[in-house]
Amino acid sequence: MIRTLINAWKVKELRNKLLFTILIIIVFRVGSVIPVPFLNVEALAGMMGSLGESGAILTYLDTLSGGAFAQATIFAMSVGPYINASIVIQLMTVAIPYLESLQKEGEEGRKKLTAITRYITIILALLQGTTFYMYLRSGSFQGIPIVRYTQGAAGAFVAVIIVLCFTAGAALIMWLGEQINAKGVGNGVSILMFAGIVSRMPSLLGKLFGYFSLAMQMPEQFSLFYAYVPLFILLFLFLMWMIVSMNDAERRIPIQYAQRTVGRKTYAGQNTHIPLKVGITGVMPVIFATQILAIPNFVNFFAKPTGFWKTVLDAFAINGPVYTVCYFFLIFVFAYFYVEITYNPVEMANNLRQSNGAIPGIRPGKPTADYFSKVLSKVTFLGALFLAVISLLPIGFTTFTGMQNLSLGGTSIIIMVGVALETIKQLESQLMMRHYKGFLG
């Protein structure tokens, strides 16, 4: 990885892309510490710090935003609205024929889908910003209100300004991600999520040190924290090793090409393979599942329902049994959904037959398509199982040890390591393209 970065830095074009990506990350981090106007920052910090375990959903949202959510900055909504809009578009593409036709129209169709995604992002950001404002408006700390003006015309003006600031911040993050896609390195939204998660590392270390200090002050009650803190560090390193190892795992489908005659020359058949990675879906199923399950926690925390709906929403509490089961299930659902819309076994079989290739022991046509479908299903199952286990291990650790509100869970680790590996691979592919001499070299 380090060698790839060094080699990329030596190429002027890639160096400019890296510098541009770093610049966008700096802008993202600067925006993450600029609070929206008309808020009492000290009272807000006190209220957020006093939530404890009841603010688990805030800890999650704050991790993805790199600390912007808890400080109510202009980037408090982070990439959440854009990711939710992407989920909506992908689901609607399967259900609505018009969107499905746009997806098949090539570049022009993708542009239209991107425009629709932007509009949905703005709508979702407006809704989430309004909900967050209402929560801040009703909050206080030691008698000091979070929002300075809440009554009359001044209150209405302040409400509009705060909600628009949150919405504009989400739109700006979406634009920054698109700029990374166009002029930088890696997937823009993923890079910003990576930057937000990494920025929470000092906070995580501070919490671990706090648990260790607590064990030293009260050894008779917290003696197990002496073992829990090193165990958490070992678990973190183990998960990173597993993610890196599984990222290179692949299922190779053998392919044999028939002998061909072109003009007066005869070309012998070749043996090769089609690699299907175990992590074929990447981190997208985890991101989608996390965003979907954040909705009931979001509604429960901010809307504060009562009666039947409160009982239902309480069941989806983060780290609870219902949340864990649904999380496990949704990862599989989105993994298979992603493979279904990305890979077409019939098209793969037709392309193989047109190139005079065949899988040994499998007849061309429908048997080959069925074989591709069966292999994809098995690979997807293993990949989804791997993602689910990695995501749920930290939840089990938290339940077992009682170390609550650690801002780095399995989801964060998968996103962080997965984005880093995907970015390095993109750099490697671009380096290979620039070092290829061609037939005139």
Buried (B, 14 or more C-beta within 10 A) or exposed (E): EEEBEEBBEEBEEBEEBBEBBEBBBEBBBEBBEBBBEBBBEEBBBBBBEEBEEEBBBBBBBBBBBBBBBBBBBBBBBBBBBBBBBBBBBBBBBEEEEEBBEBBEEEEEBEEBBEEBBBEBBBBBBBBBBBBBBBBBBEBBBEEBBBBBBBEEEEBEEBBEBBBEBBBBBBBBBBEBBBBBBEBBBBBBBBBBBBBBBBBBEEBBEEBBEEBBEEBEEEEEEBEEBBEBBEBBEEBBEEBBEBBBEBBEEBBEBEBBBEEEEEEEEEEEEEEEEBEBBBBBBBBBBBBBBBBBBBEBBBBBBBBEEEEEEEEEBBBBBBBBEBBBEBBBEBBBBBBBBBBEBEBBBBEBBBEBBEEEBBBEEBEBEEEBBBBBBEBBEEBBBBBBBBBBBBBBBBBBBBBEBEBBBBBBBBBBBBBBBBBBBBBBEBBBEBBEEEEEEEEEE
